[in-house]
Amino acid sequence: MDGWAEDARAWRTALGVTLAAGLLRLLLAAWLPLFPDETYYWEWSRHLAGGYFDHPPMIALLIAAGVALVGHHPFAVRLFPVLAGVVASLATIGIARRLAGDVAARTAAIVLACMPLVATGLVLATPDAPLLATTACGLYAVVRALQSPLRSRGSLAWWSAAGVALGLAFASKYTSILLPVSLTIAVIARPSLRSRLREPGPYVACVLATLVFLPVLQWNAAHDWISFRFQLQHGLGTGARGSPLKRELDLLGGQLGLVSPILFVVGAVAVWRALRRPVDDVRFALAMVATASWAFFVYSALKKSVEANWPAPSYVPGVALLVAAPGLARWTRRGVILAAVLVAIVYVHALVPVLPLPARRDPIARSAGWSAMAARVDAARRLAPGSRAWVGADRYQDVSELAWHLDGEPDVFCMCFTGRTNQYALWPQFPQRAHLGDALVLALDETPDVHGTVVTLTPYFTSATRGALAPLLRGRDTVSVRRVWVLEGYRGGWPARVAP
């Protein structure tokens, strides 16, 4: 009875830690200004569709739901992505509980609450939030299916749940394809798992996943598979800068920062043990998911730079295996302490800058100063002559931040004559919306001479006037500087975009 009571307390603690950590992230989400990628995804939420140039639509759907519920506020944009992070944590501690009981679930909850990847990354509205939630739920369903008797009703029900979760993962981020691929490798590699191919569950899961993902497939088919092609080039294309060794070291350094060095090492040890000498089929399958996902990004880094957050789903099975592995508790506790210190520093720095980082190199400073810059642009827009003054900028980040901060949430155009293509290229451009005589107010990087975009556009307007400086400031520190330009008297026509 005492053991049962201890387990019950451990499970309640696991739930309490997870919910408390989620509440803390919600509070931080309400306080921090939106980062450029978040306002970019918010722009998507104003044009709901089955897909977008960069990613599938799940993040846009979550943001649209939050804005409809709360209104125009950073908290609204982040509300459901943060809740998705809580779901990811709950599913992960559920996996740990299935592997090693309530005490392991409690440890997993503490690890996740302190891990920088979760504590900081899941504050923001990015596709990683729904990806982690759906991946964790899918893995939990797979664990339950593998723990159910072969060809039983319970097995079929859990495989079906896994299929739905997998389809939602596909609709969150395309790298979720690594989950079924790695599970397939696990089934082929382990004879005792091959018997699962003789039950209908895995095939039902594939059908359900495809049905859930079908709107994304239809959107891509209607747009020449542009999103798929972009992501393949983005992750596996050629033309990357720097040496493969540097990119591999950057990938490793990013993981040490997002997970913390100690937790990364002990987690890798736990996964390796489960892969070499698995106690059961479930642990082997989880270890293969973690390993194959990570191996893919190691391979990808040979060709292109890999962003630190891309391997994030591999830490769902990694954390579950870590807390279930014997003999690693001492180092896990040390890793949690180090991770908690790192997160505390980041949280304090987000509120009051304490780290000796120049504002131009401070990742948190990327969210600062946009409101003041938008006010400068808005003032120029109101004074511009012509029947209507439109607004534009040179990068999708600037465009989306202006759209978020300008009065009335107007449509803002991306000039984007160079650089990579983005979602704005798929929406109506300035020449499709403007009339002859209209003005265009631009926020562009400050340059010693006339900005190249102004030079490109000058033949299509009667005049171009240099306006006020619009610096992006965090406190008194300058992050970067924009210059407002006013182009008057639109004449018609438009220059062609130069491919990167």
N, C-alpha and C positions, 0 to 999 in steps of 0.2 A: 504493500500500500504506500509506503514511504517513497519507493522508486517511482510509482505511478504519479504521486504528488509532485516529485521533483521534475519529472518529465512534463507534467502539465504546466508547472511554473516556467520551465524552460521555453515551452511553446508560446505561452502568453508573453514572455519577455521578448521572444523573437518577433512576434507580431507588434508589440509595443515599440521596440527599437525601429522596426521598419516604418511604422506609421509616423513616429516622431521625426525620423530622418526626412520623410516625405514632407511633413509640415514645415520643417526648417527650410527645405528647398523651395517650398511655396512662398515662404516669407522673403527669401532672397530673390525669387523670381519677380515678386511684386515691387521690389526696390530697385533692381538693376535696370538701366535703360536697355532697349533692345539693341542687339548687335546687328551688323549689316546682313548677315545670312538670315537672321530671323525676320527682318523686314522684307527680305526677298521672298521668303516662304509665305509671309503674310500677303504679299502681292498675289501669290498664287491663289490664296484663299478667297480673293476677290474675283477670281476667274476659275471657278471649280470645273475640273475636267477629269477625264480618265487617266491623264498623265501629263507630264511636263518635260521640258527639254532635259533637265538634270536628273530627275528622280520620279518615282511613282507618286500617287496623289495622297497617301495617307497623312503626311504632315499637314498638307493644306486642309484636309477635312477636319483634323483636330483643331487647328487654329480657327477655322471658320466656326466651329461649334463653340469655342471659347469666346470669340468676339460676339457671336449672337447672344450668348448668355450674359456676358459681363460688360461688353462695350469696348470702346477704343482705349485700351490700357495695356501696358506690357504684361500685366498679370493675366489678362484675357488671352493673349497670344500664347502664353506659356502654361496656362492652367491644365489643359488636357495632356500635353506632352509631359509635364511633371507627374501627373497622375499615372500616365503610362509607365514612367520610371518606377513608381510604387508597385504597379502590377508586375513589372519585371523582377523586382526584388522579392515580392511575395511568391512568385512562381519559382524563383531560384531557391529560396529557403524551403519551399515545398519539395523540390528535388532532393535537397540535402536531408530533409526529414525522411524521405523514402529510402535514402541510402543508409543513414546511420542514426536516425532517431531525432528526438526533440532537442537534445543538447547540441547536436550538430547543426540543427536549424538555427538555434540561438547564436552559435558561433558564426554561421553564414550571415545572419542579419547584421551582426556587429562588423564583420569584414566589409560587407557591402556599404554600410552606413559610413564607414571611414575611408573607403577606397576613393581616391580622387576622381576616377572615371565616373563613378556614380554620384558622389557628393557635389561635384562641380559640373560635370558634363550633362547630367540630367536635370540641371536647372534651366537649360536652354531649350528653345523650340527648334529642334533639328530632327531629321529623319531617323537619327539613332535612337530616339526615345521610343517611337512605335516599333522600330526594328527589334530592340532589346525586349520589349514587352511581348511581342508576338513570338520571337524566338524562344524566350524562356517558357511561355505557355505551351508552345509546340513541343519543346523538349520534355516538359513535365508530362504532357499527354503521351509521348513516346515511352517514357519511363513506366507510366502506369500500364500502357499496352504490353510492354515487354515483361512486366511483372504479373500480368494476367495469364490464365491458362490459354494454351493454343486453341484457336478457333472457338473461343467463348464469346458470349454476348458482351462481356466486359471488355475484352480485347478489341472487338469491332467498334464499340462505342468510343474507346480511347483513341484508336487509329483514326476514326472519323473526326474527333476533336483535333487531333494533330493535323489533319488535312486542312481544316478550316483555319487553324492558326498559321499554318504554312502559307496558305493563300494570302492571308493578311500580311504576313512577313514579306511575301513577294510584292505586295502593294505598298510596302514601306520603303524598301531599298533592294536593289537588284542583287547585291551581294548575299542576300538570304538564300540564293541558290546553293550556297556552300553547305547549308544544313542537310538537304536531302542527298546531295552528292556524298558528303562524308558519312551519312548513315548507310548509304548504299555500299560504300567501301567497307564499312564495319561488318555488314551482313555477309558480303562476299568473303571477307578475310577470316571470319570466325564460323566454323562449321555448326556450332550449336545455335547460331543466329539464322542460319539458312532455312531452318524449318519455318521461320516466319513467312517465307515466300510461299508456303503452302496454305496460308490462310488469306481470306479476302481483304483483311484490314489494310495492308499497305497499298493495295490497288484502289480501294475506296478512298484512301487518303489522297492519292495522286489525282483522282477525278475531282474530288471536292476542292483541292487546292487550285486546280486549273479553272474550275467554275468561278471561284472567288476572284481569281486573277484575270478573268476574261475581259472585264472593262479596260484594264491596262493594255492587254494584248490588242484589243480593238482600236484603242487610241493610237498605239504605236503603228498598227497597220495602216491607219488613215494618215499618218504623218511620216511615211517612208521609214519607219523603224528608227526614227532619229534619236530617241532616248537610249535605245539599246546600243546603237552605233557609237554614241558619245561615250557611254560608260565603258564599252570595250576599249575604245581608244584612250580614255582617261586612265584606265587601270593597267592596260597591257600594251599600249601603243609605244612607238619609238620616239626618239627625239628628246629624251630627258636630259636635264643638265646634271653635271657632276658625275662622279664615278659610281659604279654599282656598290663598291665598298662603303662609300660615304652614305649612300641611300640606305644600305642595310644598317649601318650604325645609327643613322637618324631614326629608323624604325625602332631599333632596340631602345634608344634613348627615350623615344616617345612613350614606349610601354613602361619603362622604369618610372617615368614621371606620372603616368596615368594610373598605374597600379601601386606604385611604390616599389623600390628595389627588393626589399625582403619578401613581400607578398608575391612578387613576380617569380622570384627564384623558388620559393617553397611551393607555389602553385605549379610551376613547371615540373618540379620533382614529383608532386602528387599525380600529375597527368602521366608522366613517364612510367611511374610504377603501375598505374592502372592499365596502361597500354601493354606493358611487358608481362605483368603477372596479374591479370584481372581476377578479382574475386568472383565476378559473375558477368553475365552478358550486358547488364545495364551499365556497369562501370566501364567495360570495354567500349561500348557504343559512345558513351559520353567522352571518354578519352580520345576516341577517334574523331569526334566532332571538333573537340578543342584543337587537336593536332593538325588535322587536315585544313581547318580554317586558317590556322596560323601559318602553316606551310605555304598556303596559296599566296599570302601577302609577302612572305619572304621571297617567293619566286617573282611576284609582281614588282618588288623593289629592285630586282635586277634590271628591269626595263624602265620603270617610271618611279617617281617619288610617291611614297605611300604615306597618307596622312595618319597621324597617331591613333585616331579614333576608329579607323576602318576595321581592325581585328577585334573590336569590342565584343561582338557576340561570342567569341571563343571563351570569354571569361565567365559566361553563365555556367557551362559545365565545369570549367576550371575551378571556380569557387566551390561548387558542390563537391567535387572530388577532393579538394584541399581539406575541407572541414571533416570529410569522412575518412581521411587517411590517418592511420596510426603513426605515432612518433613525431608528428610535426607541430604539436600544440604549442610548444615553447617558442619556436620561431614564428609561428602564426601570431602569437600574442605580441611579440616584438614588432612584427610587420604592421599589425593594427595600430600600435602606438606611433610608429613612424608615419604611417598614412594619416592618422588623425592630426598629427602635428602639421603635416604638409597642408591638409585641408583647412586647418585653423588659420594658417598663414595666408592662404588664398582668400578665405572669407574676410579676414581683417583687411587685407589689401584691397579687396573689392569695395569695402566701405570707406576706408581711409588709406591712401597709398603709403605703404611702409617699406616696400622693397625698393632697393636702389636701382630701379630700371628706368632708362630714358622713356619718356611718354611715347616716343615713336616706335619703341620696341616692346612696349607693354601690351600683351594681348587684351587685358581688361580695358585699357584705354581706347580700344577700337569702338566701344559703345559711347564714348564721350563726345560732347560738343555738337551733335547733329541738330539739336533743337535751335541753338543759336545760329548755326549756319543756315538752317531753313528760314529763320526769321529774316536774315539778310536777303535771301533769294525772294522771299515773299514781298519784302518792301520794294525790291526792284520790279517784281511782277506787277504790283499795283500801280507803279509809276510809268510802266512801259506804255508807249502810244500804240495805237492800232485797235482793231475791233476786238482782239483777244490776245492775251499773252500766255504762251505755253511755257513749260519748264522742262529742262533736260539736263543730263549729266553724261559723263564719259564712261562710267563703269556701272554695272548693275547694282553694286553695293550702294553707291551714291544715289542712284535713281530711287531705289526702294526706301532708303532713309528719308529722302525728300518727300516721297509720296506719303510716308507715315507721319511726318512732322508738319507738313504744310497744312494750313487751314483748309478745311473742306475735303481733305484726302484726294487731291486731284490726280488725274493720270499724268505721269511723268515719263518722258521719253528717254530711251537710252541711245545716245549717239553711237557708241560702240563700233566705230569705223575700223578699229583694229582690236586685237585680242580675241579671246575665245568667244564663240557664239553662246548665247544664253536664252532664257525664256522670252525676253523682250523681243527677240527677233521673230517670234511666232505670233505676236500681237500686232494690231495696226500701228504703223509708225507715224511720225510727224506728217509726212506728205499725204497720208490717207485721212488725217483728221483736221489738218489746218486749212485755212482759206487764204487767198491772196491778201496781202497787207497785214497778216498777223505777225506778232512778235514772238521771239523765242529767248527766254532767259536761261542761261547756262551756268552751272557751277562746275568749274574746271580746276585742275591743279594749277597753282601759281607757277608761272615760268618767266624767265627774264624777257623773252620776246613774246610776240603774239602766239597764243596757244595753237597747236597744229589743227585742232578741231575747228577753231574759229577761222583759220586760214582756209580750211576745206569748205566751210559753209558760207563764207563771205560772198561768193558769186551768186548765191541764191537769196540774198537779202539786200536791201538798199543801203544799210549801214550796220556797222558793228562797233559797239562802245564798251570800253573797259570800265567795269563797275568797281564796287568796293571789295576789299579783301574779306574773306569769310573763313577765319581760322577755326580749326577743330581743337578745342582746349579741354584738358582735364585739370580743373583748378586753374592754376596759372601756367601750367606746362602745355606747350604746343605739341599736339599729336601730328597734325599735318595742316597745310594751308590750301584753301581754295580761293579762286578769284571769280567774282560774278561778271559775266559778260551778257550784254543785251544786244540781240540781233533784231533789227527793225525792218518792217516792210517785206514780208515773204513774197518772192517773185514766182514761185513754182519750181518744180524739179527737185532733185535730190541726188547727192553723190552716191556712188556704189561703195559697198563695204569692201575693205581689203582683207582677204583671208589671212589668218595668222600663219 
